[in-house]
Amino acid sequence: MREILNNAKQWLSDTFDAETQQEIQQLIDSNSEELINDRFYKNLEFGTGGMRGIVGSGTNRINKYTLGKATQGLSNYLHKTFPNKTLKVAIGYDCRHDSEWLAKVVANVLSANNIQVMLFEDMRPTPELSFAVNYLGCDAGIVLTASHNPPEYNGYKVYWNDGGQIVPPQDTEIINEVNSLAFHEINFNAKQELITLIGTDVDEAFWKASLANGTFDIQGRENLKIVFTSLHGTSIKLIPEVLKRAGYTQVHIVEEQATPDGDFPTVKSPNPEEPAALQMAVDLANKIDADIVLGTDPDSDRIGIAVRDLEGNMTLLNGNQTMSIMTDFLINDWKKQGRLNGKQFVGSTIVSTNLVNEIASSYGVETKIGLTGFKWIAKMIKDHPELDFIGGGEESFGYMVGDFVRDKDAVTSALLACEIAADAKANNSSFYKELLNLYTRHHFYKEHLISLVKKGMDGAQQIKQMMVDLRNNPLSEIDGSKVEFLYDYQSSIRKNLITGEETTINIPKSNVLIYQTQDGTKVAARPSGTEPKIKFYFSVNSTLDDSSNAKEVEKTLDTKIQRIIKELNL
């Protein structure tokens, strides 16, 4: 506690402004060990989605000093990496209360370090920032967002010159630069002449690129009835317009959620993974008999989709289902155009459905598998310029169409979802029926996710211990099926628990464990890189002989998942 208190007292120096000093002094005067610990027991770190945390003073908070230090470190790294070059960085931000002023702080630090800044004039979706890095010829990009986290959070993501988030070796090298700095070394003295505001010209370029990548040779767009909600986020800036330009005339916006608002007043969580977040949109869809519901998170990289099932009920699809049908549609379009020649690939992650792998394989297309986070899919594209990237996704409701954006992109994914739905409807099918067709052609996969929240220093220790226990005392059987393989991505070893044979996993190290049984069941455990959570992913599968039996098979798979959860005491 003494060391943590000393860390807090350092924030009473003249390095920090009067408001910050006052906030920290009140914290110290409160004698609340818990509050002081929470703010100062660690430094915010780059995770799978950059830095993310609660806004406030302290080393474990998002504020002008933690972001200033990160930006100063990035500035130093850029000058070392590209000496004698005129550097340029794009900055975007979302709808959160603190995003705009924090973006200006970041812009000030970059300009103070003689770096040209291209700052969006107003909030924009994260995928547009990724696009802008390439479109404007920038050396890096930064976006201020906490994605779908609660209102008190904000965050900071860094992109490299390819438009993808930073990956090794850049991430470690930048972090080392940041960690070598003291707060008094941050240069906040802005050079306003180096800061340029950008807006509709980049919007226009993004719309054109999205339409070029996300529309296909289909009929019936005017017959598709769409409900769209931005969940108080940034997608309202782009999605209605891109759908209009594509020819969708029946787009119904959930007006109560259309105004950007960092409080997200109509939802408990602005996360389209949560069924409750899309309830207002589903209610409107039922009222007007819509075909499809689209909902995005605050920074518009994740998308939730609801469609009508065989009984006509609106049902929310999960990210695995969405990425499977999108991948099949895209590859099939490449096939129809005669563009498949064995030099294409799709991207997925270690905790996403194996259905995507089966789909791609059926077309003779490779599936490259990476760690959780779209930065790894962007890296695949960068590492394999000899191959064409068709599309890629992950279970957490993200998808990327083509490589003009190098992060998950709810704007173009929304357009793609409508193309699939309109095409299916025009051919007397539906989005849901097309999904069932995939299950009958391949396997019926059912996935489930449990997230256990463990806040603060004690929570971090609990998560650490859970992973230690799973690693040191591996399960030998899951739901009556022997565990065949244990994938330990921290040690980069895949062990056959039956034969004892070990093989090397050739992807970057990460604190993830995956158990795979002889009947194809998979259970993965992964601490979140951006939230105080540990996540457990479950995947089971079966054959489906006819779509009319889908409900029965799904019920059997759901029951199996619940047995496994109970067996693991989760």
C-alpha positions in Angstrom: 0.0 0.0 0.0 2.9 2.4 0.8 4.2 2.1 -2.8 0.8 2.7 -4.3 0.3 5.8 -2.0 3.6 7.2 -3.1 2.6 6.8 -6.7 -0.6 8.8 -5.9 1.4 11.6 -4.1 3.5 12.0 -7.2 0.4 13.4 -8.9 0.4 16.3 -6.5 3.4 17.8 -8.2 3.4 20.8 -10.6 3.6 18.4 -13.5 -0.2 18.0 -13.1 -2.8 20.7 -13.4 -4.6 22.1 -10.4 -7.8 20.2 -11.0 -5.9 16.9 -11.1 -4.0 17.7 -8.0 -7.2 18.6 -6.2 -8.9 15.4 -7.2 -5.9 13.3 -6.0 -5.6 15.2 -2.7 -9.3 14.5 -2.0 -8.7 10.9 -2.7 -5.7 10.7 -0.3 -7.6 12.6 2.3 -10.5 10.1 2.1 -8.1 7.4 3.4 -9.9 4.9 1.2 -7.3 2.2 0.5 -9.6 0.6 -2.0 -10.1 3.7 -4.1 -6.4 4.7 -4.0 -5.4 1.1 -5.0 -7.8 0.9 -7.9 -6.5 4.1 -9.4 -2.8 3.5 -8.9 -2.0 -0.2 -8.5 -1.0 -0.5 -12.1 -0.6 1.5 -15.4 -3.1 1.1 -18.1 -1.8 -1.3 -20.7 -2.3 -2.0 -24.4 -4.6 -5.1 -24.7 -6.4 -6.7 -27.6 -8.1 -3.4 -28.3 -5.6 -0.9 -27.1 -5.9 1.0 -23.8 -9.3 1.1 -22.1 -10.4 2.3 -18.7 -12.5 4.5 -16.5 -12.0 8.3 -17.0 -10.4 10.0 -14.1 -7.1 10.9 -12.5 -4.5 8.2 -11.8 -2.2 5.8 -13.6 -5.0 3.2 -14.0 -7.4 5.7 -15.5 -8.0 7.4 -18.9 -7.0 11.1 -18.6 -4.9 13.7 -20.4 -1.7 12.4 -18.8 -2.0 8.7 -19.4 -3.1 9.4 -23.0 -0.5 12.2 -23.3 2.2 9.8 -22.2 1.1 7.2 -24.7 1.0 9.8 -27.4 4.4 11.2 -26.5 5.8 7.7 -26.6 4.2 7.1 -30.0 5.6 10.4 -31.3 9.1 9.4 -30.2 8.7 6.0 -31.8 7.5 7.5 -35.1 10.5 9.9 -35.3 12.9 7.0 -34.6 11.2 4.7 -37.1 10.8 7.3 -39.9 13.7 9.7 -39.5 13.8 12.8 -41.7 10.2 12.2 -42.8 7.3 14.6 -42.6 5.0 12.5 -40.3 1.2 12.4 -40.5 -1.3 10.9 -38.0 -5.1 10.6 -38.3 -7.3 10.9 -35.2 -10.9 9.9 -34.8 -13.2 9.7 -31.8 -16.7 8.4 -30.9 -19.7 9.7 -29.0 -18.4 9.4 -25.4 -18.5 12.5 -23.3 -14.8 12.8 -23.0 -13.8 11.6 -26.5 -13.7 15.0 -28.2 -11.5 16.9 -25.7 -9.2 13.9 -25.3 -8.8 13.7 -29.0 -7.8 17.3 -29.0 -5.3 16.6 -26.2 -3.8 13.8 -28.3 -3.7 16.1 -31.4 -1.9 18.8 -29.3 0.8 16.4 -28.2 1.4 15.1 -31.7 1.6 18.6 -33.2 3.9 19.7 -30.4 6.2 16.9 -31.6 6.2 18.3 -35.2 3.8 15.7 -36.5 1.0 16.7 -38.9 -2.4 15.8 -37.5 -5.5 15.0 -39.5 -8.3 15.3 -36.9 -11.9 14.4 -37.8 -14.1 17.5 -37.3 -16.7 15.4 -35.4 -17.3 11.9 -34.2 -16.9 9.1 -36.7 -17.1 5.3 -36.8 -13.9 3.5 -36.0 -13.7 1.8 -39.4 -13.6 5.2 -41.1 -10.5 6.0 -39.1 -8.9 2.8 -40.2 -9.8 3.7 -43.8 -8.5 7.2 -43.4 -5.1 6.1 -42.4 -4.6 4.5 -45.8 -6.6 7.0 -47.8 -4.7 10.0 -46.4 -1.3 8.4 -46.5 -0.8 8.5 -42.8 2.0 6.9 -40.8 -0.3 6.0 -37.9 -3.8 6.5 -36.6 -5.5 6.9 -33.2 -9.1 6.5 -32.2 -10.6 7.5 -28.9 -13.3 5.0 -28.0 -14.2 2.4 -25.4 -16.3 0.5 -27.8 -19.3 -1.1 -26.0 -18.0 -0.5 -22.4 -20.2 1.4 -19.8 -20.5 5.2 -20.0 -17.7 5.9 -17.5 -15.1 4.3 -19.8 -13.0 5.6 -22.6 -10.1 4.3 -24.6 -7.3 4.7 -27.0 -6.4 2.6 -30.0 -3.3 3.0 -32.2 -3.2 2.0 -35.9 -0.2 1.6 -38.1 0.3 2.8 -41.7 -1.5 -0.2 -43.2 -4.7 0.9 -41.3 -4.5 -2.1 -38.9 -4.1 -1.8 -35.2 -0.5 -2.2 -34.0 0.9 -5.7 -33.7 4.4 -7.1 -32.9 7.0 -5.7 -33.1 5.5 -2.2 -33.2 3.2 -2.7 -30.1 6.0 -3.8 -27.8 8.4 -1.1 -29.1 5.9 1.6 -28.7 5.0 0.4 -25.2 8.7 0.5 -24.3 8.9 4.1 -25.5 5.9 5.0 -23.4 7.2 3.2 -20.3 10.5 4.9 -20.5 8.9 8.3 -20.1 8.0 10.4 -17.1 4.9 12.5 -17.1 6.9 15.7 -17.0 8.3 14.8 -20.4 5.0 15.1 -22.2 4.9 18.0 -24.6 1.5 19.5 -24.6 2.5 22.8 -26.4 0.4 22.5 -29.5 1.4 23.8 -32.9 -2.1 24.6 -34.3 -0.8 25.1 -37.8 0.0 21.4 -38.0 -3.6 20.3 -37.1 -6.0 20.0 -40.0 -9.7 19.1 -39.6 -11.2 16.5 -41.9 -14.8 15.6 -42.6 -17.1 15.1 -45.5 -14.4 14.5 -48.1 -13.3 11.4 -46.3 -16.9 10.4 -45.6 -17.5 10.5 -49.4 -14.4 8.3 -50.1 -15.5 5.8 -47.4 -19.0 5.5 -48.8 -17.7 4.8 -52.3 -15.3 2.2 -51.0 -18.0 0.6 -48.8 -20.4 0.4 -51.8 -17.7 -1.0 -54.0 -16.9 -3.8 -51.6 -20.3 -4.4 -50.0 -22.8 -4.5 -52.9 -23.3 -7.3 -55.4 -25.3 -8.3 -58.4 -28.6 -8.9 -56.7 -32.2 -7.9 -57.1 -34.9 -6.8 -54.6 -33.3 -4.2 -52.5 -36.4 -2.1 -52.6 -38.4 -5.0 -51.1 -36.3 -5.5 -48.0 -37.7 -3.8 -44.9 -34.9 -2.8 -42.5 -34.9 -1.6 -38.9 -31.6 0.1 -37.9 -30.4 1.4 -34.5 -27.1 3.1 -33.8 -27.6 2.6 -30.0 -26.7 6.3 -29.5 -23.5 5.8 -31.3 -21.5 7.0 -34.3 -22.9 4.7 -37.1 -25.8 7.2 -37.6 -23.2 9.2 -39.4 -22.7 6.7 -42.2 -25.0 3.6 -42.3 -28.3 5.2 -43.3 -26.5 7.0 -46.1 -24.7 4.0 -47.4 -27.9 1.9 -47.4 -29.7 4.7 -49.2 -27.0 4.9 -51.9 -27.1 1.2 -52.3 -30.8 1.4 -53.2 -32.5 0.4 -49.9 -35.6 2.5 -49.7 -37.3 0.9 -46.6 -34.9 1.8 -43.8 -36.6 2.5 -40.5 -34.4 4.1 -37.8 -35.1 3.7 -34.1 -35.4 7.4 -33.5 -35.2 7.1 -29.7 -31.6 5.8 -30.1 -30.6 7.9 -33.1 -29.0 10.8 -31.3 -25.4 10.2 -30.2 -25.3 10.2 -26.4 -22.5 9.0 -24.2 -24.9 8.1 -21.4 -26.6 5.5 -23.7 -29.9 6.3 -21.9 -32.2 3.7 -23.4 -29.9 0.6 -22.8 -28.2 -1.0 -19.9 -25.2 -1.8 -22.2 -24.7 -0.4 -25.7 -23.5 -3.8 -26.9 -25.3 -5.4 -29.8 -24.1 -8.8 -28.4 -26.7 -8.3 -25.6 -30.3 -9.1 -26.7 -31.7 -6.3 -24.5 -29.7 -3.7 -26.4 -31.7 -4.5 -29.6 -35.1 -4.8 -27.9 -36.4 -1.5 -29.1 -35.3 -2.3 -32.6 -36.9 -5.7 -32.5 -40.1 -4.2 -31.1 -40.2 -1.8 -34.1 -39.5 -4.6 -36.5 -42.4 -6.6 -35.2 -44.6 -3.5 -35.4 -43.9 -2.9 -39.1 -43.2 -6.5 -40.1 -39.5 -5.8 -41.0 -37.2 -8.5 -42.5 -34.0 -7.6 -40.7 -32.7 -5.6 -37.7 -29.3 -4.0 -37.6 -27.7 -2.6 -34.5 -24.2 -1.3 -33.9 -22.1 -0.4 -30.9 -21.0 3.2 -30.1 -17.9 3.2 -32.4 -19.6 1.2 -35.1 -17.2 -1.7 -35.4 -19.5 -4.4 -34.0 -22.9 -5.3 -35.5 -25.8 -7.2 -34.2 -28.3 -8.7 -36.6 -31.8 -10.1 -36.0 -33.8 -11.9 -38.7 -37.0 -13.9 -38.9 -36.8 -17.7 -38.2 -38.9 -20.4 -39.8 -41.9 -19.5 -37.6 -41.6 -15.8 -38.4 -40.2 -14.8 -35.1 -37.4 -12.2 -34.9 -34.3 -13.9 -33.6 -30.9 -12.4 -32.7 -28.0 -14.1 -34.5 -24.7 -14.5 -32.8 -21.4 -13.4 -34.2 -20.4 -16.9 -35.3 -23.6 -17.3 -37.3 -23.3 -13.9 -38.9 -19.6 -14.5 -39.9 -20.4 -17.9 -41.3 -23.2 -16.8 -43.6 -21.3 -13.7 -44.7 -18.2 -15.7 -45.4 -20.2 -18.2 -47.5 -21.9 -15.4 -49.5 -18.6 -13.7 -50.2 -16.7 -16.8 -51.3 -19.7 -17.9 -53.4 -19.7 -14.5 -55.1 -16.0 -14.9 -55.9 -16.8 -18.3 -57.3 -19.6 -17.0 -59.5 -17.3 -14.4 -60.9 -14.6 -17.1 -61.7 -12.1 -15.4 -59.4 -11.2 -18.3 -57.2 -7.8 -19.7 -58.2 -6.3 -21.1 -54.9 -4.7 -17.7 -53.9 -7.5 -16.5 -51.6 -8.0 -16.7 -47.9 -10.5 -15.8 -45.2 -9.6 -14.8 -41.6 -10.9 -16.1 -38.3 -9.8 -16.4 -34.7 -9.0 -19.2 -32.3 -12.2 -18.8 -30.3 -14.5 -18.4 -33.3 -16.6 -21.1 -34.9 -15.1 -23.9 -36.9 -18.0 -23.7 -39.3 -16.2 -20.9 -41.2 -13.2 -23.3 -41.7 -15.6 -26.0 -43.1 -17.3 -23.5 -45.4 -14.0 -22.1 -46.8 -12.5 -25.6 -47.2 -15.6 -26.7 -49.3 -14.6 -24.0 -51.8 -10.9 -24.8 -51.7 -10.2 -21.6 -49.8 -7.8 -21.4 -46.9 -8.8 -20.1 -43.5 -6.1 -18.4 -41.6 -6.5 -18.4 -37.8 -5.2 -15.8 -35.5 -5.6 -14.6 -31.9 -8.7 -12.7 -30.7 -8.8 -9.2 -32.2 -9.0 -7.8 -35.7 -5.4 -6.5 -35.6 -4.4 -10.2 -36.2 -6.6 -10.4 -39.3 -5.1 -7.1 -40.5 -1.7 -8.6 -40.0 -2.6 -11.7 -42.1 -3.3 -9.3 -45.0 -0.1 -7.5 -44.5 2.0 -10.6 -44.2 0.5 -12.3 -47.3 0.4 -9.7 -50.1 0.6 -12.6 -52.6 -2.9 -13.7 -51.5 -6.4 -12.1 -51.9 -8.3 -11.5 -48.7 -12.0 -12.2 -49.2 -13.3 -11.4 -45.7 -13.0 -12.3 -42.1 -14.6 -12.2 -38.7 -14.7 -13.1 -35.1 -17.3 -14.4 -32.7 -17.6 -11.0 -30.9 -20.0 -9.6 -33.6 -17.3 -8.2 -35.9 -16.7 -8.7 -39.7 -14.5 -7.1 -42.3 -15.4 -7.2 -46.1 -12.3 -7.0 -48.3 -9.1 -5.1 -47.2 -10.0 -1.5 -47.8 -10.6 -1.3 -44.0 -8.2 -3.1 -41.7 -10.5 -3.4 -38.7 -14.0 -4.8 -38.0 -16.4 -2.6 -39.9 -20.1 -2.5 -39.0 -20.8 -0.1 -41.8 -19.9 -2.4 -44.7 -21.1 -5.4 -42.8 -24.5 -3.8 -42.4 -24.6 -3.3 -46.1 -23.5 -6.9 -46.8 -26.1 -8.3 -44.4 -28.8 -6.5 -46.3 -27.5 -7.8 -49.6 -27.7 -11.3 -48.3 -31.2 -10.8 -46.9 -32.5 -9.0 -50.1 -31.0 -11.7 -52.4 -32.5 -14.5 -50.3 -35.9 -12.8 -50.2 -35.9 -12.3 -54.0 -35.2 -16.1 -54.4 -38.0 -17.2 -52.0 -35.6 -17.9 -49.2 -34.5 -15.9 -46.2 -31.4 -15.0 -44.2 -32.3 -17.6 -41.6 -33.0 -20.3 -44.2 -29.6 -19.7 -45.8 -28.0 -20.2 -42.4 -29.8 -23.5 -41.9 -28.7 -24.6 -45.4 -25.1 -24.1 -44.2 -25.8 -26.3 -41.2 -27.2 -29.1 -43.4 -24.3 -28.8 -45.9 -21.7 -28.9 -43.1 -22.4 -29.3 -39.4 -24.8 -27.5 -37.0 -22.4 -25.6 -34.7 -23.7 -24.0 -31.5 -21.6 -21.7 -29.5 -22.0 -20.0 -26.2 -20.1 -17.4 -24.2 -19.9 -16.7 -20.5 -18.1 -13.6 -19.2 -17.2 -13.5 -15.5 -16.5 -9.9 -14.2 -13.7 -9.7 -11.7 -13.0 -6.0 -10.9 -10.0 -4.4 -9.3 -6.8 -5.8 -8.0 -8.4 -8.8 -6.2 -10.4 -9.6 -9.4 -7.2 -9.5 -11.5 -5.6 -12.0 -9.0 -8.7 -14.3 -9.2 -8.6 -14.3 -13.0 -4.9 -15.1 -12.9 -5.5 -18.0 -10.5 -8.3 -19.5 -12.6 -5.9 -19.7 -15.6 -3.2 -21.2 -13.4 -5.6 -23.9 -12.2 -6.8 -24.7 -15.7 -3.3 -24.9 -17.0 -1.7 -26.9 -14.2 -4.6 -29.3 -13.6 -6.0 -29.9 -17.1 -9.4 -31.5 -17.6 -9.3 -35.0 -18.8 -12.9 -35.3 -19.9 -15.8 -33.0 -20.8 -19.4 -34.2 -20.9 -18.3 -37.8 -21.1 -15.9 -37.2 -24.0 -12.1 -37.5 -23.5 -10.1 -34.3 -23.9 -7.8 -35.1 -26.9 -6.0 -31.8 -27.3 -5.0 -28.9 -24.9 -4.0 -25.8 -26.8 -1.9 -23.5 -24.5 -1.2 -20.3 -26.4 0.9 -18.9 -23.6 3.5 -21.7 -24.0 2.7 -22.2 -27.7 2.2 -25.9 -27.2 -0.6 -28.2 -28.4 -0.5 -31.3 -26.3 -2.3 -34.5 -27.1 -3.5 -35.5 -23.6 -4.1 -39.1 -24.7 -0.7 -39.9 -26.4 1.3 -37.2 -24.6 2.6 -35.9 -28.0 3.4 -32.1 -28.1 3.5 -29.9 -31.2 4.3 -26.2 -31.6 1.5 -23.6 -32.2 2.8 -21.1 -34.7 1.0 -17.9 -33.7 2.0 -15.2 -31.2 1.8 -16.1 -27.5 -1.4 -15.2 -25.6 -2.9 -16.2 -22.3 -5.5 -18.5 -23.8 -6.3 -22.2 -23.2 -8.5 -24.3 -25.4 -9.7 -27.9 -24.6 -10.8 -30.0 -27.6 -12.5 -33.4 -27.0 -12.8 -36.4 -29.2 -16.4 -35.5 -30.1 -15.4 -32.1 -31.4 -16.5 -30.1 -28.3 -14.3 -27.1 -27.6 -14.0 -25.1 -24.4 -11.7 -22.0 -24.3 -10.7 -19.7 -21.4 -9.4 -16.2 -22.1 -8.9 -13.2 -19.8 -10.2 -10.1 -21.6 -7.5 -7.7 -22.8 -9.7 -4.6 -22.4 -12.1 -5.4 -19.5 -11.9 -6.9 -16.0 -13.3 -10.2 -17.2 -12.4 -13.8 -17.9 -14.3 -15.3 -20.8 -15.3 -18.9 -21.4 -16.2 -20.0 -24.9 -18.1 -23.2 -25.6 -18.6 -24.9 -29.0 -20.5 -28.1 -29.8 -21.7 -29.5 -33.0 -23.9 -32.1 -34.6 -25.2 -33.1 -38.0 -28.4 -31.7 -39.4 -30.1 -33.9 -42.0 -33.0 -31.5 -42.8 -33.7 -27.9 -41.8 -37.1 -29.0 -40.4 -35.2 -30.7 -37.6 -33.1 -27.6 -36.7 -35.1 -26.8 -33.5 -34.6 -30.3 -32.1 -30.9 -30.4 -32.9 -30.4 -26.9 -31.4 -32.1 -27.9 -28.2 -29.9 -31.0 -27.9 -26.8 -28.8 -28.4 -28.0 -26.2 -25.9 -28.6 -28.9 -23.3 -25.1 -30.2 -23.9 -23.6 -26.7 -23.3 -25.5 -26.3 -20.1 -24.3 -29.7 -18.9 -20.7 -28.6 -19.5 -21.2 -25.2 -17.8 -22.6 -27.1 -14.7 -19.7 -29.6 -14.9 -17.2 -26.7 -14.8 -19.0 -24.9 -11.9 -19.3 -21.7 -13.9 
